[in-house]
Amino acid sequence: MIRTYGTTVEELRQWFEDGEQDGNDFMLIVHSLHNGKEFPVFVSPNRSLPKERKRWRKLYKIVAEYDLSRPFSEQSDSFRTMSFDVQET
């Protein structure tokens, strides 16, 4: 079983599916330096991924990004931090 900061692949998969079902484009996994926990932040189609990154980096460490339009299995086997070619708006 793969773990990063205590989050399991099963938890990541569930968060991924939840975000996908809700119509989001991306999922950021952020790590709280205060309490050591991770949680998902979903980026909806009407939000800018670069702006959301900037917003969340102010208080948390972003440990992974997932593109919800791509299969989870393609992304879960690779290094957790993904990068996407997204224009700043």
PDB file of N, CA, C and O in Angstrom:
ATOM      1  N   MET A   1       0.839  -1.177   0.000  1.00  0.00           N
ATOM      2  CA  MET A   1       0.000   0.000   0.000  1.00  0.00           C
ATOM      3  C   MET A   1       0.890   1.249   0.000  1.00  0.00           C
ATOM      4  O   MET A   1       1.835   1.350   0.782  1.00  0.00           O
ATOM      5  N   ILE A   2       0.574   2.187  -0.883  1.00  0.00           N
ATOM      6  CA  ILE A   2       1.346   3.416  -0.986  1.00  0.00           C
ATOM      7  C   ILE A   2       0.762   4.460  -0.048  1.00  0.00           C
ATOM      8  O   ILE A   2      -0.456   4.634   0.007  1.00  0.00           O
ATOM      9  N   ARG A   3       1.621   5.154   0.690  1.00  0.00           N
ATOM     10  CA  ARG A   3       1.173   6.231   1.578  1.00  0.00           C
ATOM     11  C   ARG A   3       2.085   7.433   1.390  1.00  0.00           C
ATOM     12  O   ARG A   3       3.290   7.289   1.189  1.00  0.00           O
ATOM     13  N   THR A   4       1.508   8.593   1.456  1.00  0.00           N
ATOM     14  CA  THR A   4       2.267   9.829   1.512  1.00  0.00           C
ATOM     15  C   THR A   4       1.610  10.688   2.569  1.00  0.00           C
ATOM     16  O   THR A   4       0.426  11.004   2.450  1.00  0.00           O
ATOM     17  N   TYR A   5       2.332  11.071   3.584  1.00  0.00           N
ATOM     18  CA  TYR A   5       1.779  11.849   4.684  1.00  0.00           C
ATOM     19  C   TYR A   5       0.542  11.180   5.278  1.00  0.00           C
ATOM     20  O   TYR A   5      -0.312  11.871   5.833  1.00  0.00           O
ATOM     21  N   GLY A   6       0.421   9.870   5.179  1.00  0.00           N
ATOM     22  CA  GLY A   6      -0.691   9.169   5.792  1.00  0.00           C
ATOM     23  C   GLY A   6      -1.911   8.958   4.914  1.00  0.00           C
ATOM     24  O   GLY A   6      -2.859   8.299   5.341  1.00  0.00           O
ATOM     25  N   THR A   7      -1.921   9.495   3.706  1.00  0.00           N
ATOM     26  CA  THR A   7      -3.059   9.301   2.805  1.00  0.00           C
ATOM     27  C   THR A   7      -2.826   8.062   1.955  1.00  0.00           C
ATOM     28  O   THR A   7      -1.770   7.922   1.339  1.00  0.00           O
ATOM     29  N   THR A   8      -3.790   7.176   1.919  1.00  0.00           N
ATOM     30  CA  THR A   8      -3.648   5.943   1.153  1.00  0.00           C
ATOM     31  C   THR A   8      -4.121   6.139  -0.284  1.00  0.00           C
ATOM     32  O   THR A   8      -4.828   7.097  -0.594  1.00  0.00           O
ATOM     33  N   VAL A   9      -3.723   5.224  -1.146  1.00  0.00           N
ATOM     34  CA  VAL A   9      -4.179   5.253  -2.535  1.00  0.00           C
ATOM     35  C   VAL A   9      -5.698   5.103  -2.588  1.00  0.00           C
ATOM     36  O   VAL A   9      -6.352   5.707  -3.439  1.00  0.00           O
ATOM     37  N   GLU A  10      -6.255   4.310  -1.696  1.00  0.00           N
ATOM     38  CA  GLU A  10      -7.703   4.133  -1.663  1.00  0.00           C
ATOM     39  C   GLU A  10      -8.410   5.452  -1.330  1.00  0.00           C
ATOM     40  O   GLU A  10      -9.440   5.774  -1.923  1.00  0.00           O
ATOM     41  N   GLU A  11      -7.862   6.202  -0.391  1.00  0.00           N
ATOM     42  CA  GLU A  11      -8.440   7.506  -0.067  1.00  0.00           C
ATOM     43  C   GLU A  11      -8.331   8.461  -1.252  1.00  0.00           C
ATOM     44  O   GLU A  11      -9.276   9.180  -1.574  1.00  0.00           O
ATOM     45  N   LEU A  12      -7.163   8.457  -1.895  1.00  0.00           N
ATOM     46  CA  LEU A  12      -6.978   9.309  -3.072  1.00  0.00           C
ATOM     47  C   LEU A  12      -7.969   8.953  -4.169  1.00  0.00           C
ATOM     48  O   LEU A  12      -8.553   9.838  -4.794  1.00  0.00           O
ATOM     49  N   ARG A  13      -8.161   7.657  -4.405  1.00  0.00           N
ATOM     50  CA  ARG A  13      -9.094   7.200  -5.432  1.00  0.00           C
ATOM     51  C   ARG A  13     -10.526   7.662  -5.115  1.00  0.00           C
ATOM     52  O   ARG A  13     -11.251   8.097  -6.009  1.00  0.00           O
ATOM     53  N   GLN A  14     -10.922   7.566  -3.857  1.00  0.00           N
ATOM     54  CA  GLN A  14     -12.270   7.992  -3.465  1.00  0.00           C
ATOM     55  C   GLN A  14     -12.435   9.498  -3.660  1.00  0.00           C
ATOM     56  O   GLN A  14     -13.451   9.952  -4.187  1.00  0.00           O
ATOM     57  N   TRP A  15     -11.438  10.270  -3.235  1.00  0.00           N
ATOM     58  CA  TRP A  15     -11.493  11.720  -3.440  1.00  0.00           C
ATOM     59  C   TRP A  15     -11.567  12.049  -4.926  1.00  0.00           C
ATOM     60  O   TRP A  15     -12.329  12.924  -5.338  1.00  0.00           O
ATOM     61  N   PHE A  16     -10.767  11.340  -5.732  1.00  0.00           N
ATOM     62  CA  PHE A  16     -10.741  11.531  -7.181  1.00  0.00           C
ATOM     63  C   PHE A  16     -12.135  11.291  -7.767  1.00  0.00           C
ATOM     64  O   PHE A  16     -12.640  12.106  -8.539  1.00  0.00           O
ATOM     65  N   GLU A  17     -12.744  10.178  -7.396  1.00  0.00           N
ATOM     66  CA  GLU A  17     -14.076   9.840  -7.901  1.00  0.00           C
ATOM     67  C   GLU A  17     -15.122  10.856  -7.454  1.00  0.00           C
ATOM     68  O   GLU A  17     -16.008  11.217  -8.229  1.00  0.00           O
ATOM     69  N   ASP A  18     -15.024  11.317  -6.209  1.00  0.00           N
ATOM     70  CA  ASP A  18     -15.958  12.328  -5.711  1.00  0.00           C
ATOM     71  C   ASP A  18     -15.841  13.616  -6.522  1.00  0.00           C
ATOM     72  O   ASP A  18     -16.847  14.200  -6.925  1.00  0.00           O
ATOM     73  N   GLY A  19     -14.603  14.053  -6.756  1.00  0.00           N
ATOM     74  CA  GLY A  19     -14.383  15.284  -7.526  1.00  0.00           C
ATOM     75  C   GLY A  19     -14.837  15.154  -8.964  1.00  0.00           C
ATOM     76  O   GLY A  19     -15.398  16.087  -9.537  1.00  0.00           O
ATOM     77  N   GLU A  20     -14.593  13.998  -9.539  1.00  0.00           N
ATOM     78  CA  GLU A  20     -15.005  13.719 -10.919  1.00  0.00           C
ATOM     79  C   GLU A  20     -16.533  13.745 -11.029  1.00  0.00           C
ATOM     80  O   GLU A  20     -17.077  14.358 -11.947  1.00  0.00           O
ATOM     81  N   GLN A  21     -17.220  13.086 -10.104  1.00  0.00           N
ATOM     82  CA  GLN A  21     -18.686  13.048 -10.117  1.00  0.00           C
ATOM     83  C   GLN A  21     -19.302  14.419  -9.931  1.00  0.00           C
ATOM     84  O   GLN A  21     -20.391  14.685 -10.441  1.00  0.00           O
ATOM     85  N   ASP A  22     -18.620  15.293  -9.205  1.00  0.00           N
ATOM     86  CA  ASP A  22     -19.128  16.647  -8.975  1.00  0.00           C
ATOM     87  C   ASP A  22     -18.803  17.602 -10.124  1.00  0.00           C
ATOM     88  O   ASP A  22     -19.157  18.779 -10.068  1.00  0.00           O
ATOM     89  N   GLY A  23     -18.130  17.101 -11.171  1.00  0.00           N
ATOM     90  CA  GLY A  23     -17.859  17.909 -12.357  1.00  0.00           C
ATOM     91  C   GLY A  23     -16.638  18.805 -12.273  1.00  0.00           C
ATOM     92  O   GLY A  23     -16.536  19.771 -13.030  1.00  0.00           O
ATOM     93  N   ASN A  24     -15.714  18.513 -11.377  1.00  0.00           N
ATOM     94  CA  ASN A  24     -14.498  19.309 -11.255  1.00  0.00           C
ATOM     95  C   ASN A  24     -13.475  18.925 -12.316  1.00  0.00           C
ATOM     96  O   ASN A  24     -13.528  17.828 -12.873  1.00  0.00           O
ATOM     97  N   ASP A  25     -12.547  19.831 -12.591  1.00  0.00           N
ATOM     98  CA  ASP A  25     -11.496  19.582 -13.585  1.00  0.00           C
ATOM     99  C   ASP A  25     -10.220  19.018 -12.966  1.00  0.00           C
ATOM    100  O   ASP A  25      -9.577  18.140 -13.543  1.00  0.00           O
ATOM    101  N   PHE A  26      -9.863  19.523 -11.798  1.00  0.00           N
ATOM    102  CA  PHE A  26      -8.609  19.134 -11.162  1.00  0.00           C
ATOM    103  C   PHE A  26      -8.818  18.901  -9.677  1.00  0.00           C
ATOM    104  O   PHE A  26      -9.787  19.372  -9.080  1.00  0.00           O
ATOM    105  N   MET A  27      -7.882  18.161  -9.099  1.00  0.00           N
ATOM    106  CA  MET A  27      -7.871  17.941  -7.665  1.00  0.00           C
ATOM    107  C   MET A  27      -6.460  18.205  -7.166  1.00  0.00           C
ATOM    108  O   MET A  27      -5.500  17.598  -7.640  1.00  0.00           O
ATOM    109  N   LEU A  28      -6.344  19.105  -6.216  1.00  0.00           N
ATOM    110  CA  LEU A  28      -5.080  19.343  -5.532  1.00  0.00           C
ATOM    111  C   LEU A  28      -5.127  18.597  -4.208  1.00  0.00           C
ATOM    112  O   LEU A  28      -6.155  18.587  -3.533  1.00  0.00           O
ATOM    113  N   ILE A  29      -4.031  17.981  -3.843  1.00  0.00           N
ATOM    114  CA  ILE A  29      -3.924  17.384  -2.516  1.00  0.00           C
ATOM    115  C   ILE A  29      -3.009  18.306  -1.729  1.00  0.00           C
ATOM    116  O   ILE A  29      -1.848  18.511  -2.084  1.00  0.00           O
ATOM    117  N   VAL A  30      -3.556  18.858  -0.654  1.00  0.00           N
ATOM    118  CA  VAL A  30      -2.781  19.793   0.146  1.00  0.00           C
ATOM    119  C   VAL A  30      -2.486  19.190   1.510  1.00  0.00           C
ATOM    120  O   VAL A  30      -3.264  18.411   2.060  1.00  0.00           O
ATOM    121  N   HIS A  31      -1.340  19.578   2.027  1.00  0.00           N
ATOM    122  CA  HIS A  31      -0.864  19.071   3.315  1.00  0.00           C
ATOM    123  C   HIS A  31      -0.803  20.230   4.289  1.00  0.00           C
ATOM    124  O   HIS A  31      -0.159  21.245   4.025  1.00  0.00           O
ATOM    125  N   SER A  32      -1.466  20.076   5.395  1.00  0.00           N
ATOM    126  CA  SER A  32      -1.452  21.094   6.441  1.00  0.00           C
ATOM    127  C   SER A  32      -0.178  20.955   7.258  1.00  0.00           C
ATOM    128  O   SER A  32       0.080  19.912   7.858  1.00  0.00           O
ATOM    129  N   LEU A  33       0.608  22.010   7.275  1.00  0.00           N
ATOM    130  CA  LEU A  33       1.828  21.993   8.075  1.00  0.00           C
ATOM    131  C   LEU A  33       1.497  22.153   9.558  1.00  0.00           C
ATOM    132  O   LEU A  33       2.330  21.888  10.424  1.00  0.00           O
ATOM    133  N   HIS A  34       0.287  22.583   9.831  1.00  0.00           N
ATOM    134  CA  HIS A  34      -0.154  22.778  11.219  1.00  0.00           C
ATOM    135  C   HIS A  34      -0.518  21.461  11.901  1.00  0.00           C
ATOM    136  O   HIS A  34      -0.050  21.177  13.004  1.00  0.00           O
ATOM    137  N   ASN A  35      -1.359  20.655  11.237  1.00  0.00           N
ATOM    138  CA  ASN A  35      -1.804  19.413  11.887  1.00  0.00           C
ATOM    139  C   ASN A  35      -1.326  18.140  11.177  1.00  0.00           C
ATOM    140  O   ASN A  35      -1.619  17.033  11.629  1.00  0.00           O
ATOM    141  N   GLY A  36      -0.597  18.291  10.074  1.00  0.00           N
ATOM    142  CA  GLY A  36      -0.020  17.135   9.390  1.00  0.00           C
ATOM    143  C   GLY A  36      -0.978  16.329   8.546  1.00  0.00           C
ATOM    144  O   GLY A  36      -0.621  15.245   8.084  1.00  0.00           O
ATOM    145  N   LYS A  37      -2.185  16.822   8.327  1.00  0.00           N
ATOM    146  CA  LYS A  37      -3.176  16.071   7.552  1.00  0.00           C
ATOM    147  C   LYS A  37      -3.236  16.556   6.107  1.00  0.00           C
ATOM    148  O   LYS A  37      -2.897  17.697   5.792  1.00  0.00           O
ATOM    149  N   GLU A  38      -3.676  15.654   5.249  1.00  0.00           N
ATOM    150  CA  GLU A  38      -3.903  15.975   3.845  1.00  0.00           C
ATOM    151  C   GLU A  38      -5.392  16.008   3.564  1.00  0.00           C
ATOM    152  O   GLU A  38      -6.182  15.319   4.209  1.00  0.00           O
ATOM    153  N   PHE A  39      -5.757  16.829   2.579  1.00  0.00           N
ATOM    154  CA  PHE A  39      -7.146  16.854   2.138  1.00  0.00           C
ATOM    155  C   PHE A  39      -7.203  17.336   0.699  1.00  0.00           C
ATOM    156  O   PHE A  39      -6.282  18.002   0.227  1.00  0.00           O
ATOM    157  N   PRO A  40      -8.292  16.999  -0.008  1.00  0.00           N
ATOM    158  CA  PRO A  40      -8.415  17.401  -1.404  1.00  0.00           C
ATOM    159  C   PRO A  40      -9.002  18.804  -1.535  1.00  0.00           C
ATOM    160  O   PRO A  40      -9.826  19.232  -0.726  1.00  0.00           O
ATOM    161  N   VAL A  41      -8.560  19.498  -2.562  1.00  0.00           N
ATOM    162  CA  VAL A  41      -9.141  20.777  -2.970  1.00  0.00           C
ATOM    163  C   VAL A  41      -9.515  20.597  -4.433  1.00  0.00           C
ATOM    164  O   VAL A  41      -8.659  20.303  -5.267  1.00  0.00           O
ATOM    165  N   PHE A  42     -10.783  20.771  -4.740  1.00  0.00           N
ATOM    166  CA  PHE A  42     -11.251  20.567  -6.112  1.00  0.00           C
ATOM    167  C   PHE A  42     -11.305  21.894  -6.852  1.00  0.00           C
ATOM    168  O   PHE A  42     -11.695  22.921  -6.298  1.00  0.00           O
ATOM    169  N   VAL A  43     -10.905  21.848  -8.116  1.00  0.00           N
ATOM    170  CA  VAL A  43     -10.908  23.027  -8.969  1.00  0.00           C
ATOM    171  C   VAL A  43     -11.971  22.818 -10.038  1.00  0.00           C
ATOM    172  O   VAL A  43     -11.850  21.943 -10.895  1.00  0.00           O
ATOM    173  N   SER A  44     -13.010  23.637  -9.970  1.00  0.00           N
ATOM    174  CA  SER A  44     -14.128  23.523 -10.915  1.00  0.00           C
ATOM    175  C   SER A  44     -13.781  24.186 -12.242  1.00  0.00           C
ATOM    176  O   SER A  44     -12.816  24.945 -12.323  1.00  0.00           O
ATOM    177  N   PRO A  45     -14.564  23.901 -13.283  1.00  0.00           N
ATOM    178  CA  PRO A  45     -14.271  24.461 -14.603  1.00  0.00           C
ATOM    179  C   PRO A  45     -14.247  25.995 -14.650  1.00  0.00           C
ATOM    180  O   PRO A  45     -13.582  26.572 -15.511  1.00  0.00           O
ATOM    181  N   ASN A  46     -14.949  26.645 -13.754  1.00  0.00           N
ATOM    182  CA  ASN A  46     -14.978  28.110 -13.782  1.00  0.00           C
ATOM    183  C   ASN A  46     -13.875  28.743 -12.933  1.00  0.00           C
ATOM    184  O   ASN A  46     -13.881  29.958 -12.735  1.00  0.00           O
ATOM    185  N   ARG A  47     -12.928  27.946 -12.427  1.00  0.00           N
ATOM    186  CA  ARG A  47     -11.817  28.444 -11.618  1.00  0.00           C
ATOM    187  C   ARG A  47     -10.505  28.250 -12.374  1.00  0.00           C
ATOM    188  O   ARG A  47     -10.388  27.350 -13.205  1.00  0.00           O
ATOM    189  N   SER A  48      -9.547  29.076 -12.089  1.00  0.00           N
ATOM    190  CA  SER A  48      -8.223  29.005 -12.704  1.00  0.00           C
ATOM    191  C   SER A  48      -7.302  28.127 -11.848  1.00  0.00           C
ATOM    192  O   SER A  48      -7.100  28.399 -10.665  1.00  0.00           O
ATOM    193  N   LEU A  49      -6.750  27.077 -12.455  1.00  0.00           N
ATOM    194  CA  LEU A  49      -5.842  26.197 -11.715  1.00  0.00           C
ATOM    195  C   LEU A  49      -4.630  26.967 -11.184  1.00  0.00           C
ATOM    196  O   LEU A  49      -4.292  26.806 -10.012  1.00  0.00           O
ATOM    197  N   PRO A  50      -3.966  27.788 -11.988  1.00  0.00           N
ATOM    198  CA  PRO A  50      -2.819  28.534 -11.439  1.00  0.00           C
ATOM    199  C   PRO A  50      -3.205  29.450 -10.267  1.00  0.00           C
ATOM    200  O   PRO A  50      -2.445  29.579  -9.307  1.00  0.00           O
ATOM    201  N   LYS A  51      -4.356  30.071 -10.343  1.00  0.00           N
ATOM    202  CA  LYS A  51      -4.791  30.942  -9.242  1.00  0.00           C
ATOM    203  C   LYS A  51      -5.105  30.134  -7.994  1.00  0.00           C
ATOM    204  O   LYS A  51      -4.809  30.567  -6.881  1.00  0.00           O
ATOM    205  N   GLU A  52      -5.703  28.963  -8.172  1.00  0.00           N
ATOM    206  CA  GLU A  52      -5.998  28.103  -7.024  1.00  0.00           C
ATOM    207  C   GLU A  52      -4.710  27.598  -6.382  1.00  0.00           C
ATOM    208  O   GLU A  52      -4.605  27.524  -5.157  1.00  0.00           O
ATOM    209  N   ARG A  53      -3.726  27.251  -7.222  1.00  0.00           N
ATOM    210  CA  ARG A  53      -2.421  26.840  -6.684  1.00  0.00           C
ATOM    211  C   ARG A  53      -1.852  27.952  -5.800  1.00  0.00           C
ATOM    212  O   ARG A  53      -1.442  27.723  -4.662  1.00  0.00           O
ATOM    213  N   LYS A  54      -1.843  29.146  -6.357  1.00  0.00           N
ATOM    214  CA  LYS A  54      -1.282  30.293  -5.638  1.00  0.00           C
ATOM    215  C   LYS A  54      -2.030  30.536  -4.323  1.00  0.00           C
ATOM    216  O   LYS A  54      -1.419  30.787  -3.284  1.00  0.00           O
ATOM    217  N   ARG A  55      -3.336  30.458  -4.387  1.00  0.00           N
ATOM    218  CA  ARG A  55      -4.170  30.679  -3.196  1.00  0.00           C
ATOM    219  C   ARG A  55      -3.863  29.668  -2.095  1.00  0.00           C
ATOM    220  O   ARG A  55      -3.690  30.040  -0.934  1.00  0.00           O
ATOM    221  N   TRP A  56      -3.798  28.398  -2.458  1.00  0.00           N
ATOM    222  CA  TRP A  56      -3.606  27.353  -1.453  1.00  0.00           C
ATOM    223  C   TRP A  56      -2.173  27.263  -0.964  1.00  0.00           C
ATOM    224  O   TRP A  56      -1.931  26.823   0.160  1.00  0.00           O
ATOM    225  N   ARG A  57      -1.212  27.678  -1.796  1.00  0.00           N
ATOM    226  CA  ARG A  57       0.199  27.639  -1.367  1.00  0.00           C
ATOM    227  C   ARG A  57       0.493  28.635  -0.254  1.00  0.00           C
ATOM    228  O   ARG A  57       1.507  28.511   0.433  1.00  0.00           O
ATOM    229  N   LYS A  58      -0.369  29.607  -0.070  1.00  0.00           N
ATOM    230  CA  LYS A  58      -0.143  30.594   0.986  1.00  0.00           C
ATOM    231  C   LYS A  58      -0.186  29.959   2.374  1.00  0.00           C
ATOM    232  O   LYS A  58       0.536  30.387   3.273  1.00  0.00           O
ATOM    233  N   LEU A  59      -1.020  28.950   2.551  1.00  0.00           N
ATOM    234  CA  LEU A  59      -1.200  28.351   3.873  1.00  0.00           C
ATOM    235  C   LEU A  59      -0.843  26.872   3.962  1.00  0.00           C
ATOM    236  O   LEU A  59      -0.657  26.338   5.055  1.00  0.00           O
ATOM    237  N   TYR A  60      -0.747  26.211   2.805  1.00  0.00           N
ATOM    238  CA  TYR A  60      -0.537  24.763   2.800  1.00  0.00           C
ATOM    239  C   TYR A  60       0.526  24.375   1.791  1.00  0.00           C
ATOM    240  O   TYR A  60       0.900  25.162   0.921  1.00  0.00           O
ATOM    241  N   LYS A  61       1.000  23.156   1.923  1.00  0.00           N
ATOM    242  CA  LYS A  61       1.919  22.594   0.943  1.00  0.00           C
ATOM    243  C   LYS A  61       1.104  21.743  -0.028  1.00  0.00           C
ATOM    244  O   LYS A  61       0.407  20.821   0.396  1.00  0.00           O
ATOM    245  N   ILE A  62       1.183  22.040  -1.316  1.00  0.00           N
ATOM    246  CA  ILE A  62       0.510  21.217  -2.314  1.00  0.00           C
ATOM    247  C   ILE A  62       1.428  20.037  -2.608  1.00  0.00           C
ATOM    248  O   ILE A  62       2.559  20.215  -3.060  1.00  0.00           O
ATOM    249  N   VAL A  63       0.929  18.826  -2.345  1.00  0.00           N
ATOM    250  CA  VAL A  63       1.759  17.638  -2.509  1.00  0.00           C
ATOM    251  C   VAL A  63       1.423  16.851  -3.765  1.00  0.00           C
ATOM    252  O   VAL A  63       2.181  15.967  -4.165  1.00  0.00           O
ATOM    253  N   ALA A  64       0.285  17.166  -4.397  1.00  0.00           N
ATOM    254  CA  ALA A  64      -0.077  16.459  -5.628  1.00  0.00           C
ATOM    255  C   ALA A  64      -1.167  17.219  -6.368  1.00  0.00           C
ATOM    256  O   ALA A  64      -1.934  17.983  -5.783  1.00  0.00           O
ATOM    257  N   GLU A  65      -1.207  16.980  -7.675  1.00  0.00           N
ATOM    258  CA  GLU A  65      -2.278  17.498  -8.523  1.00  0.00           C
ATOM    259  C   GLU A  65      -2.742  16.361  -9.413  1.00  0.00           C
ATOM    260  O   GLU A  65      -1.938  15.576  -9.916  1.00  0.00           O
ATOM    261  N   TYR A  66      -4.030  16.289  -9.596  1.00  0.00           N
ATOM    262  CA  TYR A  66      -4.603  15.270 -10.474  1.00  0.00           C
ATOM    263  C   TYR A  66      -5.526  15.932 -11.481  1.00  0.00           C
ATOM    264  O   TYR A  66      -6.311  16.816 -11.139  1.00  0.00           O
ATOM    265  N   ASP A  67      -5.422  15.496 -12.717  1.00  0.00           N
ATOM    266  CA  ASP A  67      -6.309  15.936 -13.798  1.00  0.00           C
ATOM    267  C   ASP A  67      -7.483  14.970 -13.808  1.00  0.00           C
ATOM    268  O   ASP A  67      -7.313  13.796 -14.136  1.00  0.00           O
ATOM    269  N   LEU A  68      -8.660  15.440 -13.458  1.00  0.00           N
ATOM    270  CA  LEU A  68      -9.817  14.555 -13.322  1.00  0.00           C
ATOM    271  C   LEU A  68     -10.375  14.087 -14.666  1.00  0.00           C
ATOM    272  O   LEU A  68     -11.288  13.262 -14.700  1.00  0.00           O
ATOM    273  N   SER A  69      -9.835  14.606 -15.777  1.00  0.00           N
ATOM    274  CA  SER A  69     -10.264  14.133 -17.100  1.00  0.00           C
ATOM    275  C   SER A  69      -9.459  12.913 -17.544  1.00  0.00           C
ATOM    276  O   SER A  69      -9.813  12.263 -18.529  1.00  0.00           O
ATOM    277  N   ARG A  70      -8.387  12.599 -16.829  1.00  0.00           N
ATOM    278  CA  ARG A  70      -7.558  11.434 -17.140  1.00  0.00           C
ATOM    279  C   ARG A  70      -7.834  10.338 -16.120  1.00  0.00           C
ATOM    280  O   ARG A  70      -8.181  10.643 -14.978  1.00  0.00           O
ATOM    281  N   PRO A  71      -7.691   9.077 -16.496  1.00  0.00           N
ATOM    282  CA  PRO A  71      -7.937   7.988 -15.545  1.00  0.00           C
ATOM    283  C   PRO A  71      -7.015   8.062 -14.329  1.00  0.00           C
ATOM    284  O   PRO A  71      -5.830   8.374 -14.446  1.00  0.00           O
ATOM    285  N   PHE A  72      -7.577   7.771 -13.177  1.00  0.00           N
ATOM    286  CA  PHE A  72      -6.813   7.771 -11.931  1.00  0.00           C
ATOM    287  C   PHE A  72      -5.630   6.813 -12.028  1.00  0.00           C
ATOM    288  O   PHE A  72      -4.534   7.128 -11.564  1.00  0.00           O
ATOM    289  N   SER A  73      -5.848   5.649 -12.626  1.00  0.00           N
ATOM    290  CA  SER A  73      -4.790   4.629 -12.691  1.00  0.00           C
ATOM    291  C   SER A  73      -3.557   5.120 -13.440  1.00  0.00           C
ATOM    292  O   SER A  73      -2.442   4.705 -13.124  1.00  0.00           O
ATOM    293  N   GLU A  74      -3.733   5.988 -14.417  1.00  0.00           N
ATOM    294  CA  GLU A  74      -2.584   6.535 -15.156  1.00  0.00           C
ATOM    295  C   GLU A  74      -1.768   7.481 -14.287  1.00  0.00           C
ATOM    296  O   GLU A  74      -0.563   7.631 -14.491  1.00  0.00           O
ATOM    297  N   GLN A  75      -2.406   8.105 -13.336  1.00  0.00           N
ATOM    298  CA  GLN A  75      -1.750   9.126 -12.524  1.00  0.00           C
ATOM    299  C   GLN A  75      -1.277   8.599 -11.175  1.00  0.00           C
ATOM    300  O   GLN A  75      -0.336   9.141 -10.596  1.00  0.00           O
ATOM    301  N   SER A  76      -1.914   7.559 -10.674  1.00  0.00           N
ATOM    302  CA  SER A  76      -1.576   7.061  -9.339  1.00  0.00           C
ATOM    303  C   SER A  76      -0.285   6.260  -9.322  1.00  0.00           C
ATOM    304  O   SER A  76       0.323   6.098  -8.264  1.00  0.00           O
ATOM    305  N   ASP A  77       0.141   5.759 -10.466  1.00  0.00           N
ATOM    306  CA  ASP A  77       1.367   4.968 -10.519  1.00  0.00           C
ATOM    307  C   ASP A  77       2.611   5.824 -10.690  1.00  0.00           C
ATOM    308  O   ASP A  77       3.729   5.332 -10.539  1.00  0.00           O
ATOM    309  N   SER A  78       2.429   7.086 -11.001  1.00  0.00           N
ATOM    310  CA  SER A  78       3.570   7.969 -11.225  1.00  0.00           C
ATOM    311  C   SER A  78       3.814   8.826  -9.996  1.00  0.00           C
ATOM    312  O   SER A  78       3.054   8.768  -9.029  1.00  0.00           O
ATOM    313  N   PHE A  79       4.853   9.604 -10.034  1.00  0.00           N
ATOM    314  CA  PHE A  79       5.161  10.528  -8.954  1.00  0.00           C
ATOM    315  C   PHE A  79       3.945  11.402  -8.702  1.00  0.00           C
ATOM    316  O   PHE A  79       3.327  11.873  -9.656  1.00  0.00           O
ATOM    317  N   ARG A  80       3.589  11.629  -7.467  1.00  0.00           N
ATOM    318  CA  ARG A  80       2.309  12.248  -7.135  1.00  0.00           C
ATOM    319  C   ARG A  80       2.150  13.682  -7.604  1.00  0.00           C
ATOM    320  O   ARG A  80       1.022  14.103  -7.862  1.00  0.00           O
ATOM    321  N   THR A  81       3.204  14.440  -7.725  1.00  0.00           N
ATOM    322  CA  THR A  81       3.047  15.821  -8.148  1.00  0.00           C
ATOM    323  C   THR A  81       3.015  15.885  -9.659  1.00  0.00           C
ATOM    324  O   THR A  81       3.986  15.536 -10.331  1.00  0.00           O
ATOM    325  N   MET A  82       1.901  16.329 -10.181  1.00  0.00           N
ATOM    326  CA  MET A  82       1.714  16.432 -11.623  1.00  0.00           C
ATOM    327  C   MET A  82       1.853  17.883 -12.032  1.00  0.00           C
ATOM    328  O   MET A  82       1.663  18.789 -11.221  1.00  0.00           O
ATOM    329  N   SER A  83       2.184  18.099 -13.293  1.00  0.00           N
ATOM    330  CA  SER A  83       2.161  19.460 -13.818  1.00  0.00           C
ATOM    331  C   SER A  83       1.365  19.444 -15.105  1.00  0.00           C
ATOM    332  O   SER A  83       1.416  18.481 -15.871  1.00  0.00           O
ATOM    333  N   PHE A  84       0.637  20.508 -15.335  1.00  0.00           N
ATOM    334  CA  PHE A  84      -0.230  20.601 -16.500  1.00  0.00           C
ATOM    335  C   PHE A  84       0.052  21.909 -17.227  1.00  0.00           C
ATOM    336  O   PHE A  84       0.403  22.912 -16.607  1.00  0.00           O
ATOM    337  N   ASP A  85      -0.102  21.888 -18.533  1.00  0.00           N
ATOM    338  CA  ASP A  85       0.059  23.096 -19.322  1.00  0.00           C
ATOM    339  C   ASP A  85      -1.253  23.862 -19.308  1.00  0.00           C
ATOM    340  O   ASP A  85      -2.135  23.633 -20.136  1.00  0.00           O
ATOM    341  N   VAL A  86      -1.366  24.777 -18.349  1.00  0.00           N
ATOM    342  CA  VAL A  86      -2.578  25.560 -18.184  1.00  0.00           C
ATOM    343  C   VAL A  86      -2.188  27.028 -18.264  1.00  0.00           C
ATOM    344  O   VAL A  86      -1.275  27.478 -17.572  1.00  0.00           O
ATOM    345  N   GLN A  87      -2.888  27.769 -19.112  1.00  0.00           N
ATOM    346  CA  GLN A  87      -2.621  29.182 -19.261  1.00  0.00           C
ATOM    347  C   GLN A  87      -3.097  29.961 -18.035  1.00  0.00           C
ATOM    348  O   GLN A  87      -4.180  29.702 -17.509  1.00  0.00           O
ATOM    349  N   GLU A  88      -2.296  30.901 -17.591  1.00  0.00           N
ATOM    350  CA  GLU A  88      -2.686  31.803 -16.503  1.00  0.00           C
ATOM    351  C   GLU A  88      -3.750  32.761 -17.048  1.00  0.00           C
ATOM    352  O   GLU A  88      -3.569  33.351 -18.113  1.00  0.00           O
ATOM    353  N   THR A  89      -4.853  32.914 -16.319  1.00  0.00           N
ATOM    354  CA  THR A  89      -5.901  33.854 -16.757  1.00  0.00           C
ATOM    355  C   THR A  89      -6.179  34.876 -15.682  1.00  0.00           C
ATOM    356  O   THR A  89      -7.027  35.750 -15.864  1.00  0.00           O
TER     357      THR A  89
END
